[in-house]
């Protein structure tokens, strides 16, 4: 079962990053406009992040396995549509459908894990493997995409999903158990739509910030403001409803709210940094996409090791120590990567990536386990959706924040290069790739000077970005100190899905037990009746004893057994 769930998550995680290295090939073949290209790249995470709460809570109502299997089918069909898309519009629609399928799959896998692994130690191990697979998918995406684009056509990055989905559908139906949560009351359709639209607007605005639009830009500010209003209305609606879509009382538990905050901080500090590091490996060191993916493999293996080993450590040390130590290790690894420069230093990169992968995975799986431990089995889908939404929001905000820091530190280094016209400097300040194109166009000493200056400026910006990332990680370590030392109170102890009549049923069981305590058992009844018969026989005349004995032996004994049996069975 765990293998099926992890393969499902792996495909969704890979699909989030696999297209990045295929964008040039897609641009050359389909020739999309600038806006169309933006939607091709961004529509998948936009749709996926906005629908996580909707499908997570829907799975609690109609069945998590059912939602998961429908997600498999939709993901496979959308992959085929994307692979053979003949124009940008079809590819955008296919990527949006992939986002819908991903939103159905991601919370379902985590909530089913919560159901099929009730033992805390086994669940910690399963969540460790699950979160390691997510890290593996994000790292393997560019590696797999680079290999496929170099050897096949760009559509192959989507086509690889089909065989696994064809296998996952029947195997998942056969192996995975169906599970639901609390079905009391109607499903809040309006609330689900409000949450989806609000999250879509917020994530869209954040991604526009990451692409260079300012916070005060109307294209950025309007969707963020609209999304914030919708989310506030959604929260107010959930507080008023008897059967809310999302149990907001979970946020009143410090372990749950702090765990969610730690997930956001971890992704905020590292996802944008991962993209910048990939540019460093390819544009500064000159590695191919395949070589870049291979350089990131130590991070992947370290994350897998942390998921396997850390699950046992979580039982001994508790979430406070595990999450705080994970943040501290990750911050140490990020600071060590400031040794990266204009020349390649493989030992520094490998060592830093190993510690980074181990620390990040320790933080994430410990925070996820702490979060799920606070949610009941009936609300596991909603809790998993909240965790996945925080993951997506942290990633989106991190790309925007660290990208802005990187651009602010990079631009001054290329703004006044001797011999380079002001217009060329302006073009070169957009990115390192743009600076290389401008330097090739200029040629001569000016072109060489611009290329050298842009590489130095990028490395300087990378160091500043690493320092900011380390500061965010240390902030996460401080926040983790407010987590509980242990997880001694699982949420199932107060299972809400038992309904309002649970107290009445418990009182009836106590009354029944009290009645049974005052009732003699079968042996006591038979002994009392035998003593009564002996007393009556002793009082008879000698001549009357034999008929009485025959009468008692022939008639009264069965009657006594029948009475004793009836009394005992009643």
N, C-alpha and C positions, 0 to 999 in steps of 0.2 A: 504493500500500500504506500509506504513512504517513497519508494522508487517512482511510482506513478505520479505522486504529487510533486516530487522534486523535478521530474522531467517536464511536467506542465509549467512549473515556475521558470525553469531554465529557458524554455522557448520564449516566454513572455519577456524575460530579462534580456535575452539576446536580441530580440526584435527591437528593443528600445534603443540599441546602439549600433546594430549591424548596418544600418543605412548610411551612417556618417561617412564611411569611406567610399560608398557607392554614389555619393551625390554628384561628383564630376561626370561619371558615366551616365547617370540619369539625365543630367543637364544636356549632355551632348546628344543623347538619343531622342528625348522627348521635347527638348528646348522649351522648358517652362519659363514664364516670366518671373520676376523677382518675388512678387507676392505669392505666386503659385509654388515656387520652390520653398518659400517659408512655410506654407501650409503642408507641403509634402513631408517636411522634416518634423514640424511641430504638432500636426493634428493628432498623431498617435498618443503622445503623452498628455495632450490636452484632454482628449476624450476619455482616456483611461483614468486620469486623476479625478475628473469630474463625476464619473459614474461608479466609483468604488463604494461609496456609502449606499447608493441605490441598490446595487446588486448584492452587496454584503448583507444588508438587512432583508432583501428579498429572499436570499438563501435561507435565512432563519425562519421564514414563513413557509415557503413552498418546498424546501429541501435543498441542502447544500450540494449534494451529489448531482441532483437534477440541473442546478444552475451551472455546475462545473462541466457536465457533459454537453450542455447546450453551448457553453463557451468553447469547448473543444471543436464542435462542429462549425461554429461561426468563424473561429480563428483559422481553421483549415481552409474553409471556402474563401475567406478574405485573402489568405496567402496566395491562393491560386489566382484570384482576380488581380492582385498586385503584381504578381510575377509576369503576367501577360498583358498588363495595361498598355494600351496603345496611345494614350494621350495623358497630359497632366491631370485632367479632371477625374478620369477613372482611377488614377493612382491615389489621388486625394481621398476619394470615396473609399477605396480599398483600405487605405491606412486608417481612416476613421472607423471602419468596421473592425479592423484589427484592434483598435483601442477599446471598442465595445467588448470584443471577446476577451481581451486582457483583463478588463475590469470585472468580468464574470469569473475568470479563473483565479486571480490573485487572492482575494479575500476568502474564496471557497477553500483553497488549499490550506490556508492557515487555520480556518475554523474547523475543518475536518481533522487536522492534526490535533486540535484541542479536544475533539470528540473521541478519536480512536486511541489516544494516549492519555488516559486519565491519571496514570501514575506520574507524579511530578518529575521523578528522575528520568523516566523514559521520555516524557514530553520535552524536558530540557535538551536531551540528546537529539530528539527529532527536530526541534526548532533550531538547534545549532547547525544541523545538517541543512535544513531548509534555508536559513539565512546565508550559509556558505554558498549554496547553489545560486542564490540571487547575486552574490558578489562575483561568482564565477561567470555567470551569464553576462553581467555588465562588462567584465574584462575580456571575455572570449568574443563578444560581439564584433569589435573592430578587427580582431585577429581572423575570425571566420569570414567576415566581410571582405577583408583584404585578399585572402586566399581565393575566394570565389570570384571576385571581380577580376583578379589577375589571370584566372584560368578559364572563366566562363563569362556569361553576360550578366548584367546587373540584376536581372530578374531571378537569378539563382539564389540570391540572398533571402528571398521569400519562399522559394520552392522547397528549400530544405525542411520547412515546417511540415509539409504534407505527410511524408511517411510516418513521422512520429505521431501526428494527430490521428492518422488512420489506425495505428496500433493502440493509442491511448484510449480511444472511444470504447471499444469492446472490453479491453482489459480493465479500464476504470469502472465500467458498468458491472463487471464480474467481481472485482476485488473490493471496491470501496463501499462502505455501508452508507445507507441513507440516514440523514440526521436532520432534525429541525429544532428550532428553539421555541420560544413562547408564541403561540398562535392566538392569544387572547386579543380580541378587538380587531377592527379592520386595519389593513395595511395603509399607511398614510401616503397616498399617491401624490397629493399636492406637496407635502413635505419633501418627498423624494425628488420631485422636479425642482423645487426651490433650492435644495442642496446641490443638485447637479448643475443648475444654471449659475448659482453663486460661485461654486468652485471653478467652473469653466471660465467665468469672467476674471476671477482673481489670478488663476494660473496663466491665462492669456496675457493679462497686463504685466505679470512678472516676467514672462518670456519676452515681451516687447522691450522691457527694461534691459534684459540680457542681450538683446540684439542691437543695443545702442541708443534706443529711445530714452529720453530723460523721464524722471518721475513726474514732472510737471507737464509733459507732453500730453495732449488730449487723447492720443491713441493709447497711452498708457494709463493715465489717471481715470478716464471715463470707465473703462471696464473694471478696474480695481475698485472704484467707488461703488459702481452698480453691484458688483459681486459682494462687497462688504455689507451693503444694505440687505441683499437677499439672504445672506448668512445670518445676519442679526434677526431678521424676521423668522428664519427657520428655527433659530434657537428659542425665540419667544414662543413659537408655535409648539415646539416640543415640550416646553415646560408646562404648557396649559393642558396638554392632552393626557388622558388617562392611560392610553397605551401608545407611548411615543415611538417614533421610528428609531431613534437612537437614545439609549439610556444616558442622559446627561449627568445623572448622579454619579456615574463613574468618575467624572472629573473632580468630584468632591473628595475622592480618595487620593491622597498625595502620591502613593506609589504609581497609580495609573497616570495622573497628569504629568508627573515628573518624568516618567518613562517615555511618554509621548514627546515631551520637550527635548529629552536626550536624543531621540531618534531624529527630530528636526535639526538639532544642532550638529549631529554627526554628519548628516547628509549636506547640510548647509556649508560645512567647513571643507568637505572633500570632493563633492561631485564636480564643482567648477574647477577645482584643482586638478582633477583627473584629465579633463579636457585640455587644460593648459600644459600639463605634463606630456600629453600625446603630441601636441604641437612642438614642444621642445625637442622630443626625440626625433621627430620627422624633419622639422625645419632647421633646427640648430645643429643637431648631430647628423642629419642627413640619412636617417634610417628609412627603410621602406615600411609600408603599413604592416606587412607580415613580420618584419623584424621588430617593429614597435610592439606588436602583440606578444611576441616571444619575450621581450624585455619585461612585460607586465605579468608573465606567468608566475614568478616568485610570489607576487602579491596574492595571486589566486590560490596557490598551494598553501601559503601561510594562513589564508582565510579558512580553507578547508580544515587544516589542522586545528585551528582555534575552535571551530564548530564541534569537532570530535572530542577534543580534550577539555574544552571549557565547560561542557555540559556537566561533567563530574565536579569540576571546581566550583561551579555555581552552587551545588548542594552544600559544599563545605564553607564557602566564603560568603555567600549571599549576594543579592543584587547590588547593594551599596558598594562593596569592595570591588566587585567584578566590573561594574560600569565605570567607576572612577579610575580604576587601574587601566582599563581599556582606553579611556580618553587620554590618560597620561602617557601611555605607550605610543598612542597615535601622534600626540603632540611632539614627543621626542623624535619619532621617525620623520615627521614633517620638518622639524628644525634641522635634522641631519641632512636632509635633501638640499639645504641651502649651500652645501658644498658643491653642488652641480654648477658647472661653468661652461665656457665656450668649448672646452675639450671633453671628450668622453671619459667618464670614470665609472667603469662597470661595477667595481666592488662597492662603491658608495651607493650606486643605484640599487643593486641587488640587496644589500643589507638594509637600506632604508625601506624598500618595498616589502621585505619580509616582515619587519617590525610593524610597518603600516598595515599590512593585511591582517596580521594577528591581532593588533590592537583594535582595529575597526570592527572586525568580526566579533571579538569579545564584547565590545560595547553594544553592538546591534542585537546579538542574540540574547544577551542578558536583559536588555531593555525590553525586547519583545516578550520574553518569558515573564518578566515582572508585570508587564501590562496585561497579558492574557491571564495571569494568575488572579488578577483583580476582577475579571469578568466571569460571570456564570456560564455554564455550558449553553444555556438558552440564548444568551446574548453574545456568543462567541463571534458570530458573523459580523455584527455591528462593531465589536471591538477590533476585529481584524481589519475591517474597512477603515476605521479611524487610524490604525497604525499604518496602513498602506497609504492613506491620504497624506498623513504627516510625512511619510517617506517622499512622496512625489512633491509636496510643497517645499520641503527642505531642499530637495534637489533643484527645483526651479529657482527658488530664491538664492541658493548658493551659486548657481551659474550666473545670475544677474549681479550678485554682490561681488564675487571674486573677479568676474569679468570686468566690472567697472573699476575695481582696484588695479587690475592688470593694465587696462587701457590708460588710466590716469598716470601710472608709473612709466608706461612705455612711450607715450607721446612726446614728452619733453626731449627724449634722447634722439629723435629724428626730426625735430622741428627746425633746427638751425645747423644743418650739415654744410660745410663749406663747398661751394660750387654747385649746390642743388637748388633749383628754382623753388620759390614758395609754393607754387601749385603742385609740384612733384612731392615736396615735403608733406603737403596736406594729404595727398593720396597715400603716401607711405605710412602716415600715422594711423591708418585704419586697422592694419594688421601686419604681421611679419610677412605673410604670403603676399600681400599687396606691395610691401616694400621691395620684395625680391623682383616682382614684375616691373616696378618703376626703375629699379637699378639696372635690370636687363635692357630696358628701353633707353635709358640714358647712356649706358656704356662708359668706357674710358675711366679716368680717375674719379669722376663724380659718381659713377655707378658703383665702383668698388668702395668708395668712401661711404655711400649710403648703405650698401649691404653690410659692411662692417659695423657701422653705427647702429643699424637696426638690430643686428644680432646681439650686440652689447646691451642695447636698450631692453630687448626682450628678456635677457638673463637678469638684468636689474629688476624689471617688473616681476619676474618669477620669484625672486628672493623676497620682495615686498609682499607678494601674495602669499607666499609660504609663511611669513611671519604673522600676517593677519589670520590665516587658517589656524596656526598654532595657538593664537590667542583665543579664538572661538572654541577650540578643543579644550583648553584649560578652563574656560568658562563652563563647558559641559562637565568637566571633572568636579568643579565646585557644586554644580547643581546636583550631581549624582550623590553627593554626600548627604542629601536629604532623603534618599531612598531608604527603605527599611533594611535592617541588617539581615533579616531572614524572611522567608516566605512561609510563615507558619499558619496562615489563615486563608486557605483557598476559598475562592468565591462560591464553590458548590455548597459550602456550609450554610449559605443563605440563598439557596436556589430560588429565583423568583418565578420560574416557570411552573412551580407546583400549584400556583393559583391561590385565590383568597380563601378557599375552603380548607387549606392545609391545617390551620389551627383547630378547626372543628373536627377533622379526621383524627388528629393527634389526641384530642380530648376523648373521643369515642374509644380509641384504642386504650387509653388509660383506664376509662370506666370498665371496659371489657376485662382488662387485667385484674382490676379490683374485684369484680364479680367472680373471676376464676380462682382468686386467692381464697375466697370463702367457701368454695365448693369442694367437698371431699372427693378423693379419687376412687377408682373402682375397687382397689384392694381394701380400702377402709370400709366401704359399703358392705362388701362380702363378709368381712370379719365381724361387723356389728350384727348382721343378720344371722350369722352362724351362732354367735353367743346368745342371741335372743331365742333361737330355736332350741338350743341346749337347755336354757333355763325353763322353757315351757315343757320340755320333755321330762325334766326332773320333777316337775310338779304333778305329773300324771300318775295314776295307779299302775302297778306292775302289769296288770292285764291289758291296760290301754296303750302301753308303750309300743308294742310291736305293730299294731295297726297304724299308730301315729307315725312310727318310723317309716312304714311302707308308704304312708300317705305323703310324708315329707320327702322321702326319697323319690317317689314317683311323680309328685306334682309340684311340691313347693320349691324343690331345688332348681328346676328349670325356671320357675317363676322368679326365684331370687336372682338367677343369672340374667334373666331378661330385664328385670328391674335395674340391676347393677349396670348392665350394658347400656340401657337407655339413659340412665343417669350420667354415666361417663361420657356418652356420645353427645348429650345435650349441652 
